[in-house]
Amino acid sequence: MANFKTHYQVAIIASATLSATFLAMDTISPTQAIQTFLLGSFSGLIPDVDSPHSTSISVAFRLFSFFLAILLVLAKAQTYSLIEMLAAVLLLYGFMQIIVINLFRKLTKHRGLFHSAPACLLYGLSIILFSTHILHVDSFTAWLFGFFGSFGYFVHLFLDEAYSVDLSNQRIKKSFGTALKLFSFQNNIAIIGSLMLYLFLAISFYVAPNPEPFLNTFFTHKTWEQFLTALMPY
């Protein structure tokens, strides 16, 4: 499989290319381009958080803890005093770094459900729901964030599958097919987990905001004309 450096570098390049393309097509704002680039780059680390000793889980949890701390400050800055806010931020960060990350390491298995196509989609839908109900953004922005989240996640899974093919020795490694699997039949727990994953996926899609503004922006003839205009030199 690809190492941490490869995953992160490819996720950065892919997310930068896609966000710059959308910006050149005049479908997103410069601020959204920066936000989606950061989100796609960060999401390229997420699938490996189920590896107990990977660099990804440490980096991902630090960034996620920092993000939650910022969100807490923005939401409660005018409710609590500076001392109370500092204490809350330290408690939140410590809780994530000491308790949650160790619990996560014990309960998850590498190349398990996190390395699958439905997990990739569920991750994007989770971002959509979070953006809608916590950040209170509009439907287009929520689906844009969810799309880039799944995009970065998919880049990671694709790289793992690509590294499972040894072109020099013309062979396919045993790990091939474990990153982009649709369902896990490894054991009863994996089967139940896969079924639960699809259940959460269906529920999340049902309660997600209307994707029509996002689809109407990116899947129209006018949009692809803008793409060709941005692609070719003047």
Secondary structure as GFF3:
##gff-version 3
##sequence-region A 1 234
A	DSSP	alpha_helix	4	24	.	.	.	ID=ss1
A	DSSP	alpha_helix	30	43	.	.	.	ID=ss2
A	DSSP	three_ten_helix	46	50	.	.	.	ID=ss3
A	DSSP	alpha_helix	55	76	.	.	.	ID=ss4
A	DSSP	alpha_helix	82	94	.	.	.	ID=ss5
A	DSSP	pi_helix	95	100	.	.	.	ID=ss6
A	DSSP	alpha_helix	101	107	.	.	.	ID=ss7
A	DSSP	alpha_helix	117	133	.	.	.	ID=ss8
A	DSSP	alpha_helix	139	162	.	.	.	ID=ss9
A	DSSP	beta_strand	165	166	.	.	.	ID=ss10
A	DSSP	beta_strand	171	172	.	.	.	ID=ss11
A	DSSP	alpha_helix	188	207	.	.	.	ID=ss12
A	DSSP	alpha_helix	212	218	.	.	.	ID=ss13
A	DSSP	alpha_helix	221	231	.	.	.	ID=ss14
###
